[in-house]
Amino acid sequence: MSAVQQASADPASEFQFARMQVSDLDELLVIENAAYSHPWTRGNFLDSLYNGYETWVLRDGFGKLAGYFLLMLAVDEAHLLNITVRRDLYGNGVGRLQLDKAVEICRDNGMTSILLEVRPSNPRAVAVYARYGFVQIGRRKGYYPAANGAREDAIVMRFML
């Protein structure tokens, strides 16, 4: 049974979205650092908070951080800057739950599409986005830092709202 299915059966597992706060960052950075070889820094998250981006956390029924995402809204197109799920919740629908919330926010704000970049070396994320309906529209050469000072391309994907 997925975590999302459990939420309806077990009130202690219900998920709640909230606006990201500076006080969330210590807990958030533990998840970020476990998830990525080149994680965002506290400064990256602070910049997003201070610039008024759509920054959200998802907590389980016990108040433990399950995931988070950040969106930058620009004119009629949103950019999904970061979306992360706590590792022990992979494959349980938590990423989809967050994408649903991101889409809701974008529609409420008159966006017509969502763009994102994802590493080709992250096939799990690429598959999640493709299943959700994101379509590859391009590739950014050398976009991400990689091991040993190298660079990795980014797959650019778009979801039409």
C-alpha positions as CSV (number, residue, x, y, z in Angstrom):
1,M,0.0,0.0,0.0
2,S,1.4,3.4,-0.9
3,A,1.9,6.2,1.6
4,V,-0.8,8.2,-0.1
5,Q,-3.2,5.2,0.2
6,Q,-2.2,4.8,3.8
7,A,-3.1,8.4,4.5
8,S,-6.8,7.7,4.2
9,A,-6.6,4.5,6.3
10,D,-4.3,5.9,9.1
11,P,-4.9,9.5,10.3
12,A,-1.4,9.5,11.7
13,S,-0.1,9.2,8.1
14,E,-2.1,12.1,6.6
15,F,0.0,14.6,4.7
16,Q,-0.3,18.3,5.1
17,F,1.2,21.0,2.9
18,A,2.5,24.3,4.4
19,R,4.4,27.2,3.1
20,M,8.2,26.7,3.6
21,Q,9.7,28.7,6.5
22,V,13.3,29.4,7.4
23,S,12.7,27.1,10.4
24,D,12.1,24.2,8.0
25,L,15.6,24.4,6.5
26,D,17.6,22.3,9.0
27,E,15.3,19.3,8.5
28,L,15.0,20.0,4.8
29,L,18.7,20.1,4.2
30,V,19.1,16.6,5.7
31,I,16.8,15.3,3.0
32,E,18.4,17.5,0.3
33,N,21.9,16.3,1.1
34,A,20.8,12.6,1.2
35,A,19.0,12.9,-2.2
36,Y,21.6,14.6,-4.4
37,S,25.3,14.4,-5.2
38,H,25.3,18.2,-5.7
39,P,22.6,19.5,-3.3
40,W,21.2,23.0,-3.0
41,T,22.7,25.0,-0.2
42,R,20.9,26.8,2.6
43,G,21.6,30.0,0.6
44,N,19.8,28.6,-2.4
45,F,16.7,27.9,-0.3
46,L,16.9,31.3,1.5
47,D,17.2,33.1,-1.9
48,S,14.0,31.3,-3.0
49,L,12.2,32.2,0.2
50,Y,13.3,35.8,0.1
51,N,12.4,36.2,-3.6
52,G,8.8,35.2,-2.9
53,Y,8.8,32.0,-4.9
54,E,6.2,29.4,-4.2
55,T,8.0,27.3,-1.6
56,W,6.2,24.4,0.0
57,V,6.8,21.6,2.4
58,L,4.9,18.4,2.9
59,R,4.7,16.8,6.3
60,D,3.3,13.5,7.4
61,G,0.7,13.1,10.2
62,F,3.5,13.0,12.8
63,G,4.9,16.4,11.6
64,K,8.0,14.8,9.9
65,L,9.1,16.4,6.6
66,A,8.1,14.1,3.7
67,G,9.1,16.3,0.8
68,Y,9.2,19.8,-0.6
69,F,9.1,21.8,-3.8
70,L,9.9,25.3,-5.1
71,L,8.3,27.0,-8.0
72,M,9.2,30.3,-9.7
73,L,6.2,31.8,-11.5
74,A,7.0,34.1,-14.4
75,V,4.4,35.7,-16.6
76,D,2.4,32.6,-17.7
77,E,5.0,29.9,-17.2
78,A,6.2,28.3,-14.0
79,H,9.7,26.8,-13.4
80,L,9.8,23.9,-11.0
81,L,13.2,24.6,-9.4
82,N,13.4,21.7,-6.9
83,I,11.1,18.9,-5.9
84,T,12.4,16.3,-3.5
85,V,10.9,13.3,-1.6
86,R,12.4,11.8,1.6
87,R,14.2,8.6,0.4
88,D,12.2,6.1,2.5
89,L,9.0,7.4,0.8
90,Y,10.3,6.8,-2.8
91,G,7.7,5.0,-4.9
92,N,4.8,5.7,-2.6
93,G,3.1,8.5,-4.5
94,V,4.5,11.4,-2.5
95,G,6.2,12.9,-5.6
96,R,2.9,12.8,-7.4
97,L,1.1,14.4,-4.5
98,Q,3.6,17.2,-4.6
99,L,3.2,17.6,-8.4
100,D,-0.5,17.7,-8.0
101,K,-0.1,20.6,-5.5
102,A,2.4,22.4,-7.9
103,V,-0.1,22.1,-10.8
104,E,-2.9,23.5,-8.6
105,I,-0.8,26.5,-7.6
106,C,0.2,27.1,-11.2
107,R,-3.4,26.9,-12.4
108,D,-4.6,29.2,-9.6
109,N,-2.0,31.7,-10.8
110,G,-2.8,31.6,-14.5
111,M,0.2,29.7,-15.6
112,T,-0.1,27.8,-18.9
113,S,2.9,25.4,-18.5
114,I,5.5,24.2,-16.1
115,L,9.2,23.8,-17.1
116,L,11.8,21.8,-15.3
117,E,15.3,20.5,-15.8
118,V,16.3,17.0,-14.7
119,R,19.6,15.1,-14.8
120,P,19.7,12.2,-17.3
121,S,21.6,10.3,-14.5
122,N,18.3,10.5,-12.5
123,P,16.1,8.0,-14.4
124,R,13.7,7.6,-11.5
125,A,12.8,11.3,-11.7
126,V,12.7,11.3,-15.5
127,A,10.2,8.4,-15.4
128,V,8.1,10.1,-12.7
129,Y,7.8,13.3,-14.8
130,A,7.1,11.4,-18.0
131,R,4.3,9.3,-16.3
132,Y,2.8,12.6,-15.0
133,G,2.7,14.0,-18.5
134,F,5.8,16.1,-18.8
135,V,7.3,16.0,-22.3
136,Q,11.0,16.4,-23.1
137,I,11.4,19.6,-25.2
138,G,15.2,20.0,-25.2
139,R,18.5,19.6,-23.6
140,R,20.8,22.0,-21.8
141,K,24.5,21.1,-22.4
142,G,26.7,21.1,-19.4
143,Y,24.0,22.5,-17.1
144,Y,24.7,20.6,-13.9
145,P,27.9,20.2,-12.0
146,A,29.1,16.6,-11.9
147,A,31.9,14.6,-10.3
148,N,35.5,15.5,-10.8
149,G,34.7,19.0,-12.1
150,A,32.8,17.7,-15.0
151,R,29.4,18.9,-16.2
152,E,26.2,17.0,-16.9
153,D,23.5,17.9,-19.4
154,A,19.9,18.7,-18.3
155,I,16.8,17.2,-19.9
156,V,14.3,20.1,-20.2
157,M,10.7,19.0,-19.8
158,R,7.4,20.8,-20.0
159,F,3.9,20.1,-18.7
160,M,1.0,22.0,-20.4
161,L,-1.7,23.1,-18.0
